[in-house]
Amino acid sequence: MGCAMKVVGMIPYWMGYQSKSDSDINRNTLKLGGHHPLNYSINSLNLVKGVNQVVVYCSDEGVLEFIDEDLAVDLVTRPKFLDADNIAIEDIIDEFLACSDADVVVMLHPNSPFLRSQTITDCLDKVVVGENDSA
């Protein structure tokens, strides 16, 4: 049996994100059940025993205003050039991997309030044992 893998839950986050269908709505100010949707994603990762660290990967420290104090999460500040409209998620992942010592990255959408921690655990288990290379 080898050394334990470091598993990092990474949530990419854009403070000023607006989809074309959102008109003037800023998703960062919306709440669901009294919490910003980002908190549900962080909480889901906090509940997965195999995740060693949860990271919000954002260029703006203002994101901390939207995170509940009782959640275990670190902010890793990403370069602002990754906020441009022409940046692909693969560019963000590559930049994160370059600054992380994770063996496995669980990337989660910041607005996933209905994703169960058990689903994440099931997917992670398949990757860790080598059954899948991604899930």
CYANA upper distance limits for C-alpha pairs under 8 A (distance plus 0.5 A):
  5 MET  CA    102 ALA  CA      8.23
  5 MET  CA    103 ASP  CA      6.19
  5 MET  CA    104 VAL  CA      7.69
  6 LYS  CA     51 VAL  CA      8.19
  6 LYS  CA     52 ASN  CA      6.78
  6 LYS  CA    101 ASP  CA      8.07
  6 LYS  CA    102 ALA  CA      5.66
  6 LYS  CA    103 ASP  CA      5.69
  6 LYS  CA    104 VAL  CA      6.94
  7 VAL  CA     50 GLY  CA      7.28
  7 VAL  CA     51 VAL  CA      5.50
  7 VAL  CA     52 ASN  CA      5.85
  7 VAL  CA     53 GLN  CA      7.33
  7 VAL  CA    102 ALA  CA      6.21
  7 VAL  CA    103 ASP  CA      6.53
  7 VAL  CA    104 VAL  CA      5.28
  7 VAL  CA    105 VAL  CA      6.32
  7 VAL  CA    106 VAL  CA      7.74
  8 VAL  CA     51 VAL  CA      6.28
  8 VAL  CA     52 ASN  CA      6.35
  8 VAL  CA     53 GLN  CA      5.38
  8 VAL  CA     54 VAL  CA      6.28
  8 VAL  CA     55 VAL  CA      7.62
  8 VAL  CA    102 ALA  CA      6.34
  8 VAL  CA    103 ASP  CA      8.42
  8 VAL  CA    104 VAL  CA      6.89
  8 VAL  CA    105 VAL  CA      5.50
  8 VAL  CA    106 VAL  CA      6.61
  9 GLY  CA     45 LEU  CA      6.89
  9 GLY  CA     51 VAL  CA      6.82
  9 GLY  CA     52 ASN  CA      8.32
  9 GLY  CA     53 GLN  CA      6.63
  9 GLY  CA     54 VAL  CA      5.05
  9 GLY  CA     55 VAL  CA      6.49
  9 GLY  CA    105 VAL  CA      6.29
  9 GLY  CA    106 VAL  CA      5.02
  9 GLY  CA    107 MET  CA      6.34
  9 GLY  CA    108 LEU  CA      7.68
 10 MET  CA     54 VAL  CA      6.53
 10 MET  CA     55 VAL  CA      5.34
 10 MET  CA     56 VAL  CA      6.41
 10 MET  CA     57 TYR  CA      7.15
 10 MET  CA    105 VAL  CA      7.10
 10 MET  CA    106 VAL  CA      6.45
 10 MET  CA    107 MET  CA      5.28
 10 MET  CA    108 LEU  CA      6.79
 11 ILE  CA     41 SER  CA      8.46
 11 ILE  CA     42 ILE  CA      8.43
 11 ILE  CA     54 VAL  CA      8.40
 11 ILE  CA     55 VAL  CA      6.68
 11 ILE  CA     56 VAL  CA      5.27
 11 ILE  CA     57 TYR  CA      6.35
 11 ILE  CA    107 MET  CA      6.27
 11 ILE  CA    108 LEU  CA      5.65
 11 ILE  CA    109 HIS  CA      6.52
 11 ILE  CA    110 PRO  CA      6.24
 12 PRO  CA     56 VAL  CA      6.46
 12 PRO  CA     57 TYR  CA      5.19
 12 PRO  CA     58 CYS  CA      6.64
 12 PRO  CA     92 ILE  CA      8.29
 12 PRO  CA    107 MET  CA      8.25
 12 PRO  CA    108 LEU  CA      8.10
 12 PRO  CA    109 HIS  CA      7.50
 12 PRO  CA    110 PRO  CA      7.21
 13 TYR  CA     56 VAL  CA      7.13
 13 TYR  CA     57 TYR  CA      6.46
 13 TYR  CA     58 CYS  CA      5.54
 13 TYR  CA    110 PRO  CA      6.80
 14 TRP  CA     58 CYS  CA      6.68
 14 TRP  CA     59 SER  CA      7.95
 14 TRP  CA     60 ASP  CA      8.43
 14 TRP  CA     83 ASP  CA      7.39
 15 MET  CA     28 ASN  CA      7.36
 15 MET  CA     58 CYS  CA      8.13
 15 MET  CA     60 ASP  CA      7.20
 15 MET  CA     62 GLY  CA      8.19
 15 MET  CA     63 VAL  CA      7.10
 16 GLY  CA     26 ASN  CA      7.88
 16 GLY  CA     28 ASN  CA      8.37
 17 TYR  CA     26 ASN  CA      7.90
 17 TYR  CA     27 ARG  CA      8.00
 18 GLN  CA     22 ASP  CA      6.59
 18 GLN  CA     23 SER  CA      8.12
 18 GLN  CA     25 ILE  CA      7.94
 18 GLN  CA     26 ASN  CA      7.00
 18 GLN  CA     27 ARG  CA      7.84
 19 SER  CA     23 SER  CA      8.16
 22 ASP  CA     26 ASN  CA      8.06
 26 ASN  CA     30 LEU  CA      7.72
 28 ASN  CA     36 HIS  CA      7.66
 28 ASN  CA     66 PHE  CA      7.92
 29 THR  CA     36 HIS  CA      7.84
 30 LEU  CA     36 HIS  CA      6.74
 30 LEU  CA     37 PRO  CA      8.32
 31 LYS  CA     35 HIS  CA      5.53
 31 LYS  CA     36 HIS  CA      4.98
 31 LYS  CA     37 PRO  CA      6.99
 32 LEU  CA     36 HIS  CA      6.66
 32 LEU  CA     37 PRO  CA      6.88
 35 HIS  CA     39 ASN  CA      7.02
 35 HIS  CA     40 TYR  CA      8.27
 35 HIS  CA     68 ASP  CA      8.28
 36 HIS  CA     40 TYR  CA      8.06
 36 HIS  CA     66 PHE  CA      6.78
 36 HIS  CA     67 ILE  CA      7.88
 37 PRO  CA     41 SER  CA      7.47
 37 PRO  CA    110 PRO  CA      7.48
 37 PRO  CA    111 ASN  CA      5.50
 37 PRO  CA    112 SER  CA      7.27
 37 PRO  CA    113 PRO  CA      6.29
 38 LEU  CA     42 ILE  CA      6.88
 38 LEU  CA     66 PHE  CA      8.05
 38 LEU  CA     67 ILE  CA      7.59
 38 LEU  CA    110 PRO  CA      5.38
 38 LEU  CA    111 ASN  CA      5.88
 38 LEU  CA    112 SER  CA      7.89
 38 LEU  CA    113 PRO  CA      8.18
 39 ASN  CA     43 ASN  CA      6.45
 39 ASN  CA     66 PHE  CA      8.27
 39 ASN  CA     67 ILE  CA      6.36
 39 ASN  CA     68 ASP  CA      7.02
 39 ASN  CA     71 LEU  CA      8.29
 40 TYR  CA     44 SER  CA      6.60
 40 TYR  CA    111 ASN  CA      8.06
 40 TYR  CA    112 SER  CA      7.19
 40 TYR  CA    113 PRO  CA      5.36
 40 TYR  CA    114 PHE  CA      8.29
 41 SER  CA     45 LEU  CA      6.97
 41 SER  CA    108 LEU  CA      7.49
 41 SER  CA    109 HIS  CA      7.72
 41 SER  CA    110 PRO  CA      6.40
 41 SER  CA    111 ASN  CA      7.04
 41 SER  CA    112 SER  CA      6.00
 41 SER  CA    113 PRO  CA      6.55
 41 SER  CA    115 LEU  CA      8.04
 42 ILE  CA     46 ASN  CA      6.65
 42 ILE  CA     54 VAL  CA      7.53
 42 ILE  CA     71 LEU  CA      7.60
 42 ILE  CA     72 ALA  CA      8.32
 42 ILE  CA     73 VAL  CA      7.65
 43 ASN  CA     47 LEU  CA      6.79
 43 ASN  CA     71 LEU  CA      7.09
 44 SER  CA     48 VAL  CA      7.34
 44 SER  CA    115 LEU  CA      7.72
 44 SER  CA    116 ARG  CA      6.87
 44 SER  CA    117 SER  CA      5.27
 45 LEU  CA     51 VAL  CA      7.34
 45 LEU  CA     54 VAL  CA      7.21
 45 LEU  CA    117 SER  CA      6.98
 45 LEU  CA    120 ILE  CA      8.18
 46 ASN  CA     51 VAL  CA      7.81
 46 ASN  CA     54 VAL  CA      7.55
 46 ASN  CA     71 LEU  CA      7.94
 46 ASN  CA     72 ALA  CA      7.15
 47 LEU  CA    117 SER  CA      6.53
 48 VAL  CA    117 SER  CA      6.37
 48 VAL  CA    118 GLN  CA      7.87
 48 VAL  CA    120 ILE  CA      7.64
 48 VAL  CA    121 THR  CA      6.42
 49 LYS  CA    121 THR  CA      8.35
 50 GLY  CA    121 THR  CA      7.82
 50 GLY  CA    124 LEU  CA      8.24
 53 GLN  CA     73 VAL  CA      7.61
 53 GLN  CA     74 ASP  CA      8.18
 54 VAL  CA     72 ALA  CA      7.43
 54 VAL  CA     73 VAL  CA      5.45
 54 VAL  CA     74 ASP  CA      6.72
 55 VAL  CA     73 VAL  CA      6.08
 55 VAL  CA     74 ASP  CA      5.28
 55 VAL  CA     75 LEU  CA      6.13
 55 VAL  CA     76 VAL  CA      6.89
 56 VAL  CA     73 VAL  CA      7.55
 56 VAL  CA     74 ASP  CA      6.79
 56 VAL  CA     75 LEU  CA      5.50
 56 VAL  CA     76 VAL  CA      6.69
 57 TYR  CA     75 LEU  CA      6.68
 57 TYR  CA     76 VAL  CA      5.53
 57 TYR  CA     77 THR  CA      6.41
 57 TYR  CA     78 ARG  CA      6.58
 57 TYR  CA     96 PHE  CA      8.27
 58 CYS  CA     63 VAL  CA      7.97
 58 CYS  CA     75 LEU  CA      7.71
 58 CYS  CA     76 VAL  CA      7.09
 58 CYS  CA     77 THR  CA      5.75
 58 CYS  CA     78 ARG  CA      5.92
 59 SER  CA     77 THR  CA      5.49
 59 SER  CA     78 ARG  CA      5.21
 59 SER  CA     79 PRO  CA      6.37
 59 SER  CA     80 LYS  CA      5.90
 59 SER  CA     83 ASP  CA      8.05
 60 ASP  CA     77 THR  CA      7.46
 61 GLU  CA     75 LEU  CA      8.09
 61 GLU  CA     77 THR  CA      7.82
 62 GLY  CA     66 PHE  CA      8.36
 63 VAL  CA     67 ILE  CA      7.55
 64 LEU  CA     75 LEU  CA      8.35
 67 ILE  CA     71 LEU  CA      8.01
 78 ARG  CA     82 LEU  CA      7.83
 78 ARG  CA     95 GLU  CA      8.41
 78 ARG  CA     96 PHE  CA      8.19
 80 LYS  CA     84 ALA  CA      8.35
 82 LEU  CA     87 ILE  CA      6.52
 82 LEU  CA     91 ASP  CA      7.99
 82 LEU  CA     92 ILE  CA      6.91
 83 ASP  CA     87 ILE  CA      7.50
 87 ILE  CA     91 ASP  CA      6.88
 87 ILE  CA     92 ILE  CA      8.12
 88 ALA  CA     92 ILE  CA      7.41
 89 ILE  CA     93 ILE  CA      6.71
 90 GLU  CA     94 ASP  CA      6.54
 91 ASP  CA     95 GLU  CA      6.74
 92 ILE  CA     96 PHE  CA      6.68
 93 ILE  CA     97 LEU  CA      6.60
 94 ASP  CA     98 ALA  CA      6.76
 95 GLU  CA     99 CYS  CA      7.24
 96 PHE  CA    100 SER  CA      6.58
 97 LEU  CA    101 ASP  CA      8.00
 97 LEU  CA    102 ALA  CA      8.06
104 VAL  CA    128 VAL  CA      8.31
106 VAL  CA    124 LEU  CA      7.99
108 LEU  CA    112 SER  CA      8.11
115 LEU  CA    119 THR  CA      7.61
115 LEU  CA    120 ILE  CA      8.41
116 ARG  CA    120 ILE  CA      7.32
117 SER  CA    121 THR  CA      6.67
118 GLN  CA    122 ASP  CA      6.59
119 THR  CA    123 CYS  CA      6.82
120 ILE  CA    124 LEU  CA      6.51
121 THR  CA    125 ASP  CA      6.48
122 ASP  CA    126 LYS  CA      7.09
123 CYS  CA    127 VAL  CA      7.10
123 CYS  CA    135 ALA  CA      5.97
124 LEU  CA    128 VAL  CA      6.60
124 LEU  CA    135 ALA  CA      7.81
125 ASP  CA    129 VAL  CA      6.73
126 LYS  CA    130 GLY  CA      6.76
126 LYS  CA    131 GLU  CA      5.56
126 LYS  CA    132 ASN  CA      6.01
126 LYS  CA    135 ALA  CA      8.16
127 VAL  CA    131 GLU  CA      6.42
127 VAL  CA    132 ASN  CA      5.30
127 VAL  CA    133 ASP  CA      5.96
127 VAL  CA    134 SER  CA      6.48
127 VAL  CA    135 ALA  CA      7.44
